Amino acid sequence: MPVRYDIVHTTVYSYCEPVTFGEHRVMFRPRDSHDLRVLATDLEVSPQAIVRMIQDPHSNSVALVQPLGAATELRIVCSFTIEHAVSPYFELPLAPAADVYPFAYSVEDRFDLEHYLRPHYDDPLGELTAWARQFLRTDGPTGTRDLLVQMNQRIRDTLRYAERDEEGTQTPLQTLALQSGSCRDFALLMMEAARRLGIATRFVSGYLYDPALDGLGADGTPVTGAGATHAWLQAYLPGAGWVPFDPTNNLLGGSQLIRVGVARDPSHAAPVSGSWYGSANAYLGLTATVQVRRQPED
C-alpha cells in the first residue's frame, strides 16, 4: 500500500546588508520512479526570481533560480506531496552469477557503471581497502548482499554520528580516523569501501521520514537525520538493480528514504548552490529545515 507524504523544505540565506544574487542551483524535488510519484509541487522564492526547470546528466530534477534585485535575505521554500511504495529490494533475487562475492558485471553494465565503479579518493596505505575486506568471510563463501548488509550495520554500530552544518564531505580516511561523521560522510565511506571491492555505488541525497513525528515510532528506534536533508547510497547488484543502504540508521530501503538526487560523488548532489555579490562580511548564515509528514490513511 503506497504511503503519502507532505514535504516542506525551507532554506534561508541571511545578510547584514542588501546583496545581489547570482544563479542558484536547487535540487529539492523528489526523484520520480516506479516506487515514488510526485503528486504536487510548489516553489516560492523571495525576492522574486526567474525559475527554469532542467534535468542534469543523472536525470535529477534541478531548478535554476535567478533572484531579481538586491535583498538582505534569500528564501527558497519547496513543498511537495508524494506517494511512496515500499519496494522489496531485499526480496528480489540477484542474478545467479552475482549471489556470491566476487562477481563480475557484464561488459554492457561496465560501460554504464564505469564512473560508479572507479574509486574517487586516494587510499595510499591501503587502510580503506583493509577496512572493506574485513567483511569477506574466511570460513566459506561470502554472499554479496550479506557483505553490504554487514558493512551498513558496522558503520551504524561503531561510528559516532556528528551533525555538521558546514559544506563539504569528509574523505573516507578522515571518517575512519575520527570514527565519526555526518550522514553524507558515512554514505561516502561505504561507497568508496564497496568500490574498492569492485561494487558499483552512487550517492543519494533526499529526505528521511521519522515516524516519531507522527507518533508512529512503535519500535522505539531513534531515526538520525530527520529534520534536514539526508544522505545514503545505492549499490548496483545484477538482478536487483540499484539497492539502497543507509549506514546512518542501518536502513535497507523501505518507504522512509525519499530520493531527491543521485550522483557519483556528494559534491554533485548539493541541495542548493549559488553565488551572491556584496561586501565580504555581509553574509550572516544559513538556516535549512525539512518537514516530512505522513498523510492519514483514508
Sequence and secondary structure as in RCSB ss.txt:
>XXXX:A:sequence
MPVRYDIVHTTVYSYCEPVTFGEHRVMFRPRDSHDLRVLATDLEVSPQAIVRMIQDPHSNSVALVQPLGAATELR
IVCSFTIEHAVSPYFELPLAPAADVYPFAYSVEDRFDLEHYLRPHYDDPLGELTAWARQFLRTDGPTGTRDLLVQ
MNQRIRDTLRYAERDEEGTQTPLQTLALQSGSCRDFALLMMEAARRLGIATRFVSGYLYDPALDGLGADGTPVTG
AGATHAWLQAYLPGAGWVPFDPTNNLLGGSQLIRVGVARDPSHAAPVSGSWYGSANAYLGLTATVQVRRQPED
>XXXX:A:secstr
  EEEEEEEEEEEEEEEEEEE  EEE  S   BTTEEEEEEEEEEES EEEEEEE TT  EEEEEEE S EEEEE
EEEEEEEEE    TTTS   GGGSEES    HHHHHHHHHHHS  S  TTSHHHHHHHTTS SSS EEHHHHHHH
HHHHHHHHSEE    SSS   HHHHHHHTEE HHHHHHHHHHHHHHTT  EEEEEEEE  GGGGT  TT    SS
TTS EEEEEEEETTTEEEEEBTTTTB SSSSEEEEEEESSGGG  SEE  EES TT EEEEEEEEEEEE    
